[in-house]
Amino acid sequence: MSRPNYLFTSESVSEGHPDKVCDRISDTVVDAFLAEMPEARVACETLATTNRVVIAGEVRGPETITGDYLAHLARLAIRDIGYEQDGFHWKTADIAVHLHAQSADIAQGVDAAGNKDEGAGDQGIMFGYACRETPDLMPAPIYYAHKILKVLAEVRKSGREPALGPDAKSQVTVAYENGRPVRATQIVLSTQHLDENLSSADVRAIVEPYIVAALPEGWTGKETKWHVNPTGKFVIGGPDGDCGLTGRKIIVDTYGGAAPHGGGAFSGKDPTKVDRSAAYAARYLAKNVVAADLADRCTIQLAYAIGVAEPLAVYVDLHGTGKVEEAKIEKAAREVMNLTPRGIREHLGLNKPIYARTSAYGHFGRQPEADGGFSWEKMDLVHALRDAVA
């Protein structure tokens, strides 16, 4: 049995964080290819530093997607994030695109041929998790760390709080009592500010009302400790202040450390890459297990080998909260969903340009969208799972 009373902390970073700028650009490249060719293959990495962006990787797709076009899309992404600073400006940044053809050795293992179904693009393990701590069945610390930054981004972009800059990080320490999250004991926020004369106290006066409103009622009070811009000044932000790379915020992207992570990043990868698609499938299954009231917590692991279609193993841990045996859930998962790379893509409708929106504020705990975005957050397997374990 897990400890009933403890503190747990998770962090999030804003869309203007250097690494998230890179995730956004890489996923914008993925979307560009999928919009033209749903079966395109993309493995795209981005580096960003002072007024320079480098896009590199491997692709297989239409020649109409040129380097100049991708550089243009990158500029639009940077503009949408909000960078118009001397050290990083969407108009003046030097953007270099170095994408080349996908390796034929990888392609032959992944592509369907003859009686061979499409195989996994690489070996690896992927995890999905769900719990009852929030309405979207996510761990509370990461859920509210994301929410704080999303709210601050909204008021910054709307012009309501023009002093805030795009680069920000949040961190929330949550107290659990009898296994349930009850309050925030420590709140950390570092946010770029465009007025260099603002003090930490000035910034706190701006952001505190939004942070309190983002958290459940009663979660902050006199005992809550606040750390707002603890270095005292945060004017130079984004890639001008710190080099960014795709795929360095994988814990931010998933469960904030409350659940295992397989190690593979998501952004910049088309959905044939199981690092991405199988992690989505694992979350989808775990969320539906909890939504079906088969458990209060659920961790699911999937394992794959390059070129092999079927998962090598399915593992389920219900953390002592299960209403049925884990082995039944493991069997049911294979029955209610085809867990081959092709099966996952078709079931969740992943061959669509839906990925740039995932690049900040978490890939999980979001609402399914009408065009297929965040389809892995649907709870439409509830009845099938209940029937399968009956």
RATAVEN-V177221 format. One record per residue. N is the residue number from 1. RES is the residue in one letter. SS is DSSP state (A for helix, B for strand, O for the rest). Layout:
BEGIN
<<N RES SS> <N RES SS>>
END
This chain:
BEGIN
<<1 M O> <2 S O> <3 R O> <4 P O> <5 N O> <6 Y B> <7 L B> <8 F B> <9 T B> <10 S B> <11 E B> <12 S B> <13 V B> <14 S O> <15 E O> <16 G O> <17 H O> <18 P A> <19 D A> <20 K A> <21 V A> <22 C A> <23 D A> <24 R A> <25 I A> <26 S A> <27 D A> <28 T A> <29 V A> <30 V A> <31 D A> <32 A A> <33 F A> <34 L A> <35 A A> <36 E A> <37 M O> <38 P O> <39 E O> <40 A O> <41 R B> <42 V B> <43 A B> <44 C B> <45 E B> <46 T B> <47 L B> <48 A B> <49 T B> <50 T O> <51 N O> <52 R B> <53 V B> <54 V B> <55 I B> <56 A B> <57 G B> <58 E B> <59 V B> <60 R B> <61 G O> <62 P O> <63 E O> <64 T O> <65 I O> <66 T O> <67 G A> <68 D A> <69 Y A> <70 L A> <71 A A> <72 H A> <73 L A> <74 A A> <75 R A> <76 L A> <77 A A> <78 I A> <79 R A> <80 D A> <81 I A> <82 G O> <83 Y O> <84 E B> <85 Q B> <86 D O> <87 G O> <88 F B> <89 H B> <90 W O> <91 K O> <92 T O> <93 A O> <94 D B> <95 I B> <96 A B> <97 V B> <98 H B> <99 L B> <100 H B> <101 A B> <102 Q O> <103 S O> <104 A A> <105 D A> <106 I A> <107 A A> <108 Q A> <109 G A> <110 V A> <111 D O> <112 A O> <113 A B> <114 G O> <115 N O> <116 K B> <117 D O> <118 E O> <119 G O> <120 A B> <121 G O> <122 D O> <123 Q O> <124 G B> <125 I B> <126 M B> <127 F B> <128 G B> <129 Y B> <130 A B> <131 C B> <132 R O> <133 E O> <134 T O> <135 P O> <136 D O> <137 L O> <138 M O> <139 P O> <140 A A> <141 P A> <142 I A> <143 Y A> <144 Y A> <145 A A> <146 H A> <147 K A> <148 I A> <149 L A> <150 K A> <151 V A> <152 L A> <153 A A> <154 E A> <155 V A> <156 R A> <157 K A> <158 S A> <159 G O> <160 R O> <161 E O> <162 P O> <163 A O> <164 L B> <165 G B> <166 P B> <167 D B> <168 A B> <169 K B> <170 S B> <171 Q B> <172 V B> <173 T B> <174 V B> <175 A B> <176 Y B> <177 E B> <178 N O> <179 G O> <180 R B> <181 P B> <182 V B> <183 R B> <184 A B> <185 T B> <186 Q B> <187 I B> <188 V B> <189 L B> <190 S B> <191 T B> <192 Q B> <193 H B> <194 L O> <195 D O> <196 E O> <197 N O> <198 L O> <199 S O> <200 S A> <201 A A> <202 D A> <203 V A> <204 R A> <205 A A> <206 I A> <207 V A> <208 E A> <209 P A> <210 Y A> <211 I A> <212 V A> <213 A A> <214 A A> <215 L O> <216 P O> <217 E O> <218 G O> <219 W O> <220 T O> <221 G O> <222 K O> <223 E O> <224 T O> <225 K B> <226 W B> <227 H B> <228 V B> <229 N O> <230 P O> <231 T O> <232 G O> <233 K O> <234 F O> <235 V O> <236 I O> <237 G O> <238 G A> <239 P A> <240 D A> <241 G O> <242 D O> <243 C O> <244 G B> <245 L B> <246 T O> <247 G O> <248 R O> <249 K O> <250 I A> <251 I A> <252 V A> <253 D A> <254 T O> <255 Y O> <256 G O> <257 G O> <258 A O> <259 A O> <260 P O> <261 H O> <262 G O> <263 G O> <264 G O> <265 A O> <266 F O> <267 S O> <268 G O> <269 K B> <270 D O> <271 P O> <272 T O> <273 K O> <274 V A> <275 D A> <276 R A> <277 S A> <278 A A> <279 A A> <280 Y A> <281 A A> <282 A A> <283 R A> <284 Y A> <285 L A> <286 A A> <287 K A> <288 N A> <289 V A> <290 V A> <291 A A> <292 A O> <293 D O> <294 L O> <295 A O> <296 D O> <297 R B> <298 C B> <299 T B> <300 I B> <301 Q B> <302 L B> <303 A B> <304 Y B> <305 A O> <306 I B> <307 G O> <308 V O> <309 A O> <310 E O> <311 P O> <312 L O> <313 A B> <314 V B> <315 Y B> <316 V B> <317 D B> <318 L O> <319 H O> <320 G O> <321 T O> <322 G O> <323 K O> <324 V O> <325 E O> <326 E A> <327 A A> <328 K A> <329 I A> <330 E A> <331 K A> <332 A A> <333 A A> <334 R A> <335 E A> <336 V A> <337 M O> <338 N O> <339 L O> <340 T O> <341 P A> <342 R A> <343 G A> <344 I A> <345 R A> <346 E A> <347 H A> <348 L A> <349 G O> <350 L O> <351 N O> <352 K O> <353 P O> <354 I O> <355 Y O> <356 A A> <357 R A> <358 T A> <359 S O> <360 A O> <361 Y O> <362 G O> <363 H O> <364 F O> <365 G O> <366 R O> <367 Q O> <368 P O> <369 E O> <370 A O> <371 D O> <372 G O> <373 G O> <374 F O> <375 S A> <376 W A> <377 E A> <378 K O> <379 M O> <380 D O> <381 L O> <382 V A> <383 H A> <384 A A> <385 L A> <386 R A> <387 D A> <388 A A> <389 V A> <390 A O>>
END
